Amino acid sequence: MAQETTFTASNNTPYRARETSRWLRVLAEMLLEVRARHATRSAFAACRDRELKDVGLKREDADRLKFASLSRDAADDLRMLALSRSGNW
């Protein structure tokens, strides 16, 4: 039976284990972001249009969360959108 060769880094941690660990952290962060966006969309659904307008957002802004890149914080995008509309109502 052939034995698999793994390369080690200077701290003697197997390279494959470190890479797997890194990808699992990235995946966990992405899943947390998806859950946070779902909670935000649910909160949008519970708000009246007047409440959304008070903070500078529109109901369709929640749809933007679905299509935004997971590598970006959706809250920052919403903040920038609200600031761009402030005073323009």
N, C-alpha and C positions, 0 to 999 in steps of 0.2 A: 504494500500500500504506500503510495507516494505521500510524503509529508509536505505541507504547505509552508512556504518560506515567507516570513514577515520581516520587514525592515524596521529597525528601531531608531527612534530619535535620540538625541543626546541625553535625555532624561530617562532612557530605557523604557519608555512607554511604547508599546507596539504601535506602529504607524497606522495600521488598519483600525485598531481600537480607538485611537484619537480621532481619525476621520469619521468613523461611525458615530462617535459621541458628539462631534460637532454637528453632523447632519441631524441627529436626533434633537439637539438643542434648537436648531433652525426650524425643524418641523413643529416642535412644541410651541415656539414663538408664533409661528404662522397660525396654528390652531387657536391659540389664545387671541390673536388678532381677529380671526373669523368670528369667534364667540363674542368679542367686544363689539364688533360691527353689527352682529345680529341684535345684541342688546340695544344698541343705539337706534337701529331701524325700528325696533319695537317701541322704544320711547318716542320716536317721531310719530309713529302710528297713533299713540295715545294723546298726542298734543293736538289742540285746535289750531287752525290756520292763523288765528290772531296771536296765539302764543309763539308760534314759529316766527311770525313777522316781527314780534317784539325783539327777538334775538338775531334778526337779520337773515333768516333762512326761509326757504320755501319747501313745501312737501316733497317736491321732486328731487330735492337735494339728497334725500335718503337713498334714492336710486343710484346716486353717484358712488355711494359706499360699496355697492355690489361690484362695481367695475374698476375700482381703484386698485392699484398695485398693492400687494400685501407687504411689500418691502417698505412702504410709506405708512406713516401714522395718519389714519383717516381723520382724526380729530384736528390735526394741523390743517388739513385741506378744508374742513368745514369752517374753522376759525378764519382762514384767509378769505373764504367765500363770503362769510358774514361781514368781515371788515370791508370788503370791496363794495358791498351794498349799503353800508351804513350811510344814512342821510339821503339815500336815493329813492326812498319810498315816497 
